């Protein structure tokens, strides 16, 4: 008897290009899981349309005029309706409460547009340019209660070139995000990776640093 498919919930706030990469991987059979629900805190998020187009439940849960704890309690209850094995933050622009993070500890991934631990937070592309950095990229990491500080699993790294702008870097980083996020999710749902005592174990070995995927020039 075959095992039931693993279930992935995706939280978004906007365009949903990383969501699309996950939907494409699920459809191609390379994700190792089904997308069971997509939730957005913004009703106008393009990602909700992407989910509906893929026949995936698309839910809006607005967060105006509620506390973070109240919102996260409602969000947890909504997700419980779909029993996800893994939760992925794919451009979800809300800070989650410790209680919510604890509920999904070791089962929740986020993608961030920088080479963490460098440049947590917003406006990473412009900050990288202003600092004169030679390298930039994206990181998939486990979510912990400290913003953008969970252990990094995999990074896409690219060289910052003369003439790059925040917009050009954003486009190049997106290319990498669409590569590494489905790969990280496939590792997690497939049991290849786990969080153990605050460290990442991949294929039975503790990672000293994130797996690096280099830009293909």
N, C-alpha and C positions, 0 to 999 in steps of 0.2 A: 504494500500500500504506500503510495507516494505521500511525502510530507506536504502539508499545506504551504502555500506560498507565503513568504515573509511579507510583512505589511509595513509600509513607510508612509508617514504623515509629513507633509511639507508645509512650512509656515513662510509666508511671503508678505511683502508690502507694496510691490510695484510691478515692474515690467515682467518679471518672471523668466528671464532668459536661462538662468540656472535650473529653474523648474523644468523648462523645456528640454534641457539636456537630460534631466532625470526621466522625463516622460519618454523621450526618444530611446533611452537605454532600456527602460522597462519594456517598451514595445518591441525592441530588437532582441530581448531576452538576455541582455548582457548585464542587467542590474541585479539579477538574482532575487527580485522582489517586485511586488505590485505597489503602485501609489494608491493608497486607500482613501486619502482625503487631502485636499489643499485648503488651507485656512489663511485668510488675509485680514489684517486689521483695517484695511482700506477697501471700501466698496468698489472704487473705480480701478482697482489694481488690474492691469492687463493679464496678470498671471491667472486670475480667476477665469478669464475667457479661454486661456490656453488649457486649463484643467477641463472645462466643460467640453471643449473641442475634442479632448481625449477621452470623454465619457468617464471622467473622474469626479467624484463629489467635490463641489466648490462651495466653501462656506465663508461668509463674512461675519466677523465678530468685531464690532466697533469698540473703541476704547475711550471715547470722550466722556469726561465727567465721572470717571470711576477710578478708584485707587489701583495701584499696580497689583496689590494682593487680590482685590476683587476681580480684576480682569483675568489674572492668571488662574484663579479658581474656576472661573467660567470657561477658560480655554482648556484647562485640564479635563473638565466635565465633557466638553465637546469632543476632545480627542478620545476620551474613554468610550464614546459611542462607536468608534472605529477600531479600537484595540490595536494600535500600532505597536510594532516591535521596535521601530526606530523613528525618531523625530529629527527632521533636517530643517535647519534655519537657512533659507535661501533668499537672503535680502529681507529678513524680517526686522523691521526698524523699531523694535521695542526691547527695552531691557527687562529681562525676566527675573522674577523673585527667587530667592533661595529655595523656597518650598517647591516651586515648579521645577527648578533645576534638579533638586534632590529626587523628585518623582521619576525623572527620566535619566538619572545619573548613569553614565556609561553607555547610554543609548541615544544620545543627542549630539549631533554634529552641527557646526556652523562653518560657513565659508566667509573669509574676510579678505579684502583686497590689499594685502600687504604681506611682507615676509615677517610675520609675527616671530618674536615679541616686539619687533620694530613697528611703529605707527599703528597702535590700536586706535579705535574710534573712527571719526569721519574725515573726509577730505584727504584721503591718503595719497592720491596721485599728485595733488598740488603740493602737499607737504614733502613728498619725496623729491620733487623738482626743486623746491626752495632750499632743501638741505644739500643739494648737489650729489645725491646718491648715484652710484653706478649701477645698482641692481634694484629691481622691484619685482613684484609678483603677487601671489595669492596663497593663502593657507587654509586648509581644512583642519579644524581642531575640535576636540571634545569640548563641550560646553560645561563650564563651571560657574560658580556664583560670581566670580570676578570677571568683569567685562573683557572679552577678547584675550583672556589669560589662560585658557585651558590648554592642555598638552597638544602640540601640533602633530598631526598624523602625516600629512603630505603637503608639499609646496610646489607651486609652479614658479620658476625663476626666469626672468628675462633681463636683458641688458637695457639700461636707459641710454638712449642714443641722442646725439646732438640733433636739436630741432624738435624733440618730443615735447608734447604739450600734455596737459591733464587729460584732454579728450583722447589724444592718440594713445596715451598709456592706458586709459580706461578700456579702450577697444582691444588692445593687446592683452591686457590682464583678463578680460572676459573670455578670450579664446582659451586661455589656460584654465580658468575656472571651470569651463565646460568639459575639460579633460579630467581634471582631478576630482571633482565632486562625485560624479558617478562611480569612479574607481574607489573612492573612500567608502561610499555607501555599500558597494558590492562587497568590499572587504568586511565591513561590519556585519551586514546581514548574513554573510556566508560563514561567519565564525572565525575568520582569519585574524581578526584584530579584537582586542579587548582592553579595557582600562583596568589596571591592577595597581592598587596602592598609589594612585596618582601618576603612574607611568603607563605608557602604551606598550603593549606586547603584540607584535605582528609575527605570525607564523611561528609562535613559540619563543621568540627572542625579543628582549626589551629594546626599544628604540632609544638610542642616545640622542637622536635628532630626527626631524621629519624626513620622510622619503622625498627626494628632490626629483622633479621633472623639469628638464631644461627646455627653453624655447627652441623650436626648430627654425633656424634661419634659412 
